[in-house]
Amino acid sequence: MTMTVRLLGGEQTAQLETQLKAVFAEAFVEPPYGEGPADVERAFRRFRSQVRRRGFRAAIAFDGEDVIGMAYGYPLSANTRWWNTLTDAVPDELRHEDGHRTFGLFELAVRPGWRRLGAATRMHRVLVDGLDQARVMLNTRPEAVAAQAAYLSWGYQRVGSAVPWEGAARHDVMILDLTSSSEPVR
């Protein structure tokens, strides 16, 4: 097993849709997610518009030509609705977006056979290194213990809870400050 991580733009990432769907399906079928085929299709309907967003970038992990992991996102727009899904009150300053302030990390997944080998850490590092944004924001399930531990070790802090779409489970909203003087472990 030899892993490489490549930083890709939207068009390149879109070409990997079939392999990325397989990663998503394998990673999120397990508890606490329990995602099935309909969830995969819903995620990839969003994916097709996400790859066309300004500033989209992806860090894709490969074993040879096989995709074993993915991390991707794009800068949040000034009129993002992401903050509207919060169930906790947060200061207006935290919610302020201008189209440049926050990079939204929308997916990070690793195939089960490649977990605990550093793939997620490497993809995250490649994805966030060189970002112009001041922070990265993500949603994660609180019961996803391994993901939570990784995010905390990389320097993320929980800022509240959200229900990101109708019928979704509660998620923790986490932010990584990219402007702090102390470099987070990534």
Salt bridges, closest charged atoms under 4 A:
GLU17 OE2 - LYS21 NZ 3.98
GLU17 OE2 - ARG48 NH2 2.63
GLU26 OE2 - ARG111 NE 2.99
GLU30 OE1 - ARG115 NH1 2.52
ASP39 OD1 - ARG42 NH2 2.85
GLU41 OE2 - LYS21 NZ 3.15
GLU65 OE2 - ARG6 NH2 3.48
ASP88 OD2 - ARG158 NH2 3.69
GLU93 OE2 - ARG101 NH2 3.18
GLU97 OE2 - ARG135 NH2 2.85
ASP129 OD1 - ARG186 NH1 3.37
GLU143 OE2 - ARG141 NH2 2.60
ASP172 OD1 - ARG158 NE 2.96
ASP172 OD1 - ARG170 NH1 3.10
GLU183 OE2 - ARG186 NH2 2.05
